[in-house]
């Protein structure tokens, strides 16, 4: 029942306002994040929005329209607009009204009523994939069009539930170790096992495709290993970099019984295709010229893969989307810390990889000690008078860079390094010249995209072993870099308002820590500039996950000493 003491104001335009200072704010946030999208998060009132995709992902994860409507009405200050509740029920009802299945006639698209079948058959984007109308509610579909049909259906507002099953793939025995190769006891955590079982669904057609959302440091790789052990088939693993591929190989050897000669690396000079093969997205999308064919996409057909794993699925490049559309008979597992894509193709992930199956809240995992507690701080620093003038006269497209490369940030970084002198620290930036200068001034090693892989591997090893306590890195450290002891991240520049980048960079310091299990994430921005405006968008991710962040308004770097 509506109650003026409740935290929500549900509006007719499908937005939801949430009072941050309300005693029930935590409960409201934890419910909303499961079926709504966070839009903005100033200090006192946060705004969420209900969208068809947010509702469909919720339904695919097992939520019902009743749960959503009861959450809204039970937490609302005022009566929830009736038409909005009708829209929620409508969006929820659309998931599963169209199904893709298989019988002795082949691949079949079916609907739950004749008028819907008629409507779909008349859609110009869908009709080319319907070979024959077998019955009033059923159509024969070419198996090769399975992905393209699902993509066309979600674009017209009717996401298909895919129950057509999957090819078995090449048998390959995989077991998880009880003791790692390094001699440590090993057991899959309860939420990792739950995620793997939800994905696999007992091997039935209701499992086998979907996305698992877990925080960096939450063990997405372990979930993937558990899924591989359930599927028991040859596996292709797609990753963001050679460093990530080698970290995966280390985990495979350490925690599974897979022999080393059964693991192939399809990266750089190595072109090994084995029962378990790791390839980078960069390799798969390589071509000699803009008009040439992609040289290595044939890897998808090199073996009878039973499972394809897409690490950091929010970064999936367009050519891999295209080939995935024709791979719908393979089991597909997406892994990510956030489903936010900067290109807005979240519905493509839903249709081609699968819906979100599991999304464990970061703060819930923090409370259980599986990831470190994080203290997030935005440090706002003024531009010098000279830099301020340079910013004022710069073209609009250059203002962000002028603000991001504020030289005063170096002084703040020095203070922070002194403040956390005993904690392994990463300094992360977007602009190579900026981070090179900072590394030189601070006499700290630096890694960028041009650093040879052998050098990268050596520096990462030194950092892990404690021989190196501080490291400057470019955006190469955003993804799949396992530096478990890092306890402080200092962000000096980023990719505009990228929420996904904020998630990845925070994730670099969230591995569990001994003692207080405390990590620190600092973002240094130039005050009263577009960089500060973009930082507000990046903070949406922090709020979405329940993190509070402090803002330090500094007049000079010396103020960093203040709590």
N, C-alpha and C positions, 0 to 999 in steps of 0.2 A: 504494500500500500504506500502511496506517496507520503512523504514525511519531510517537513521543512529541514529537519536535522540531517537528512541524507546528503550524500556528496554529489549526486549526478543531476544535471539538467539535460534532458534528452530533447533535442530540437527537431523540428519537422524537416529540416534539410539533411537529416541523417548524421548530423554532428552531435557529439556528446561532450558537454563541459563537465570537468571534474575539479572539485575543490581540493587542492593539495593539503590544506591545513585541517581538513575534516577528519575526525577520529576513524571513519570508515574508509579513508582514502586507500590504504593498503589493500583491503578486501576488494574495493572497486577496481583498482589497477590490475590486480591479479586475475580478475574475471574478464575485464575488457581486453586485455592483451591476447586472450584466446580467440576473440571473434571480431575485433575492431582494430583499426590502424591508428597509431598516434600521429597527429598532424602537426601540432606545435605544443611547446611546453614552457611558457614563461613562468615566473616564480609562483604564482598563486592559483592560476586556472590552467589546466591542461585540456587540450581538445583532441578528441578521437573522432573517427569517421567509420561508419558502417559501409562496406562495399560488397558487391556480389562475391568477389574473390575471397574477402576475409570470411564471409559466411560459408562459402564452399569449402575452404580449408578447414574451418571449424567442424563442418559436417563430416568431412573425410576423416578427421581425427576422432570422431565419435560423439561430438556434441549434437544436441538436438535443438530444434527451434524453440521448444519449451524452455530449455536451459537459458537460451539467450534472452527470450522475452521476460522470463522470470527474473533474470539478473537485472535487466533494465528497470522493470517495474518495482522490484524490491529495493533498489538503491536510489530511486529517483525522488527528487524533492517535490516535483509536481507531476501531474498526470502525463503519461507518455502519449504522444500523438498516436491515435489509433491507426492512421494510415502507415506510420512507420512500423508498427507491430505487424501489420498486414504485409509490408514489404519484406520484413525479416522472414516471415513464414513462406512468402513466395520465393525468395532467394534460396532458402533451405530446401524447398520442395523441388527446385530445379535440379539439384544434385541427385542423380540416380533415375530421373525420369527417362533418360536416354542411356541405353546400355549397349556395349559392344561385347558380344559373346561368340561362341563357336558351337556348331552342331555338325551333323553329317553332310550338310550342304555347303559348309565353309564358314567364313567369317560373316556374322550377322549383326546388323544394327537394328535394335528394336526400341520402340517407345511405349509409354504406358497408355496412350490413347490415340485414336485415329486422327483427330484434328491436329495434334502435335506432329504426327508423322507427315501429314499433308503439308503443314507449315514448313517443316524441315526440308522436305523434298523440293519445295519451290524456292529455297534459298540458293542464290547463284553461286555462293562460295562452297556450298555443301553438295549440291546436285551432281557435280562431276565425279564424286567419289561413290555414288550409289549406282551399282551396276545393274541391279534388277530389283523390282518390287515383288517380293515373294508372296507377301500377305499384306493386308491393309496396314499393319503396324510393323512390318519387318522388311528389311532390305538386304540384299547380298552385297558384300563389300570385298574388293580386292585386298588380300592381306598386306600387300605393299603400300596400301593407302591408309592403313590403320592410324598412324600418327598424324598424317595430314588431315584426315577426317576429324580426329579429336581436336586438333587445333582449330579447324574451321567451326566446329560446334561450340567451343568455349567462346569464340569471338562473337557468336550470335546469342550468347547467354544461356546455353544449355550444355554444361560440362558433362561429358560422357563418363559413366562408371565402366571401367574396362574390366570385364570378367572373361576375357578370351583366353586367359592362361598364357603360359610361356614355354618356349622350347627348353628341354632338359639341359641341353648343352653337354659338353664333353665331361664325362665323369672325372673327378679329381678329388681324392681323399684329403681332407683338411681337419686337423684336430688342434684344439687349444691346449697349451701346456699348463700343468699345475705349478711347475717351477720353471722360471724363465731360463733361457740359455745362460744368462749371467748369474744364475743361482739364487734368484729371489723368488719368494712365493708369489703366485699370480692367480687372481680370481677376477672374473668380470663383475663389475659393480651392479647393484640391483637395477638401476635405471638404464644401464647399458644393455643388460640382458632383456629387460622389458622392451626397449627400443628395437632390438634385433628380432624379438618374437613378434612384435606388432608388424614389422616390415615383412617377415617371412610368412606369417599367418598359417603356420603348419604346412606350408608348401601348397596351399590351395590357390585358386585363381584370385582370391581376395587379397592376397599379398603379392610381393614380388616387384612392386614399383612404388616409389615415393621418396620423400625427403625427410631426413632426420635433422632437427635443429637443436644443437647443443653449443654451449659456450666454448670458446677457445680454452683449452686446458681441461675440458670436461670429458675428453677421451672419445672423440668421434672415430678415430682410427680403431679403437678397441671395439666399438659398435660394428664397424665394417668387418673386422676379423671374426666377430661372433656371427655375423650374417653369412660370411664365407663358409664357416663351419656348419651352418644350417643348410646351405645350398649344396655344398659338396660338389662343386663344378669349377671348370676353368674360369678364370676371372681376369678381366681387363680393368685396370685402375688408372684413371685419368687425373693428373695432378697439375699444379700451377708452375712448378719449377723442377730443375734437376735436384736441387737441395731437398725439396719435398719428396721426390721419388726415392732418394737414398734414405731419408728418414723412414719412409714406409717400408723399405726393404729391411732396415734394421729392426723395425717392429715385427715384421713377418717372421724373420729368423729368430728373434728373441722370444716370441710368444706363441708361435705355432710350430707344428711339426713339418712344415713344408721344407724339403731339401733345398739347399742353396742353388743347385743346378736346375731347379724347376722354376726359378724366378728370373724373369727377363727384364732388362732395362732398355726401353726404346726411346733413348734421348741422346741428343748430340751425335757423337760418333758411334755409339752403341745402337744396334738395331736387332736386339734379341727378342724373338717372339716365343714365349714358353707358356707353360700351363697357367702361371700367374705372371702377367706382364704389366709394367708400369710405363706410361707415356705421358708427356707433357702436352698441354693444350697448344703451346707454341709450336711444338713439332707437328701436331696434327693439322694445324692451320698454315703450315709453311707452303709457299708456292714461289716459283721462280720470278713471276711477274704478276701484276694485278689481274691480267686476263687469263693466266695459266690455271690449270687444274691444281687442286690441292694434292701434293705428292703422296702424302702418307695416310690419307683417309682409308686406304685399302686395309689398314691394320684392323679395322672393325670386322673384316671378313677373313682375316688370316687364320682364325681358329673358330671352332664352334663354341663361342663364349656362353657360359651359363649365367654369368653375372657381369654387369658393367657398373663400376663405381665412379661417380663423378665427385671428386673432392672439390670443396669450395664451389658448389654448384651455382652460386649467385654470380660467378664470373664466366659462366659457360659462353664461349664465343659463338657467333651466328653460324659458322660452318658446322660446328658440332651439333647445334640445334638441328640443322638441316639433315645431317646423317642420322641423328637420333630418331627423327620422324620415321625413318625406314627400319628402325631396330626395335619395334614395339614387341616383338616376340621374345626379346631378351629381358631378363630381370634387370631392373635399373634402380640403383640406390644413389640418391643425392645426399651430400653432407655439407652443412654450412652452419655458421654461427648466426647468420641473419639472412632472411629471404629477401631483404631489400635489394633490388637491382637498380642501378643508376639509369639504365635504359628503359625501365618500366616494363620489362618482359616477364614479370612474375607469372602471368597467366600461361606463357609458353612453357615455363618450368612445370606448372601444374599439369598441363596437357601432355607434355612429351616425356618428362621424367616421372612425374606422378605427384599427387597431392601431398601436403605436409602430413606426415604420420605421427610425429612426436615433436614437441617443442617444450623442453624442460626450462622453466624460468631460472635465470641466472642466480637470483637472490635465494631461491630455494636450494640450489646446489651449494651456494656459499654458506647457508645456514647449516648444512650437513657436513661442511668441511671439505667438500670435494674440489672446490676452487678457493682461491685466496679471497679474503675481504679486500675490497678496493676503495681507496679514498681518492675521489676525483676532484681536481681543482683546475679552474680556468684562471689564468693569470693575465690580466689586462694591463698592458704597458703603453705609455704614450710614445708617439713618434717624436724625434728631436725636431726643433724648429726647421732645420734644413730639410730633413726628411719629410716633414709635414708639407712644406712648399712643393717638394718633388711630387708628393702624392696628389696635391691639389691640382697640379697642371698636367698630370698623367692622363692619357686616354682611358676611358672606362675599362677597357679590356686589360689595361696594365695595372690598374689600381690594386687589384688583389695581390699581385706579385710584389709591388712596391711595399705594401703593408706586411706581407709574409716575410720578406727579407729584411725587416727592421733590424739594424745592427745592434740595437740595445738588447736584443734577446740574448746575445752572448753573455752579457753581464748577469742576467737572470739565471741562465744555465750554470754559470760558475757557482752562484750561490746555492743552487739546488744540488749540485754535485758535492759541495761542501756539507750541505745539510744531510745528505745520504751517503756519506763517504764510504760506509762499510757495506753498502747494498749494491749488488750488480745492477747496472743502469744502462738503458738503451736511450739514445738520443735519435729521434726519428724525424726526417724531413722530406719534403717533396722536391725541392730545387737543389740540383747537384752542386752548383757553385756555392750555394749557401752552406750546405753541410760539409763541403770540402774545406771551406774557410774555417768553419767551426772546429772541425777535426784538427786542422793545423794549429789553430790558436790554443786548443786544449791539449794538444799532443796525445790524441786518442786515435786508435785505428778506425778506418772507415771502410764500409762495404757499399758498393753501388752496382747498378746493372752491368757495368763494364768490368767489374772485378772478375778475374778468371775463376772458374768453379773450384779449382784446386786450392786457390788462396782462400776463397769463401769457406771451404770445408775446414781448413786449418784454423781460421779465426773462430769459427763457430765452436770447434773442438776446444780451443783455448778458453773461450768464454764459459763453456759448460764445465771445464775442469777447474775453473777458478783462477787460472793463470792470468786472465784478463777480466777486469772488473767493470770497465766502461767501454761502450762501443757506439759509434755513430753509423747509422744505417739509412739508406734511401728507402723508397717505398717497396723495395724487394722484400723487406721484413714484414710487410703487411700480411703475407699469406704463408701458412704452413711452415713456419720456421719454429723449430722446437728448441727453445732456450729456457729450460725449466727453472733455472735459478734467478732469472731476471725479476727484480722486485720493484723497480722504478722505470717508468717510461716517461720521457719528456718529449712532447710533440712540438716542434718549432714551426712546422708548416704542413699543410695537408691539401687534399684535393677538393677544393671549394667546400661544399656542404655535404660531403659524402658520409652518410650514416654507416654504410658498410665498412668504410675505412676506419671509422671510429671504433666499431666493434672489433675489427681485427687488431688494431693497435692496442686497445685495452686488453685484448686477449693475450698479448705477448707476456703480460705479467701476472696472469691469473693461475698459473700452476700452483698447487698447494705448497705452502712454505712451512718450514719448521718454526716452532715457537708460536708467535701471535698470528701467523698465517695472514700477514698484512701486506698489501701491495699499494703502490702510489702511482697515479696517472695524472700528469700535468700537461696542460695545453696552453701554450704561450701565444697570445694574440695581441695585435696592435689595436689599442682602444680607439673608438669613434671612427672606425674604417669598415670597409666591406668585409674584411677578414673577421671582424667581430660579428657581423650579421650572419656570415656563413657558419660561424662556430655555433650559433644558436640552433641551426638546423642539425648539425652534427650531434648536439646534445640530446636530440630527440631519442637517439638510441639509448643513451644512458638512462633517461627518464622511463623509457619503455621497459627497461629491465629492472627498474626500481631503485637505481642508484641516485643518491643525492650528491650534488656537486657544489663546492664552495667557489665563490668568485672573489679573487683578490684584485682590487683596483689599486695599482701601484703608481706612485709618482716617480719612483726610481727603483733600480734593482735592489738597493739596500733594504727595501721594505719586505723582501722575501723572508727576512728573519722573523717577521710577525707571524703568529699562528694562523 
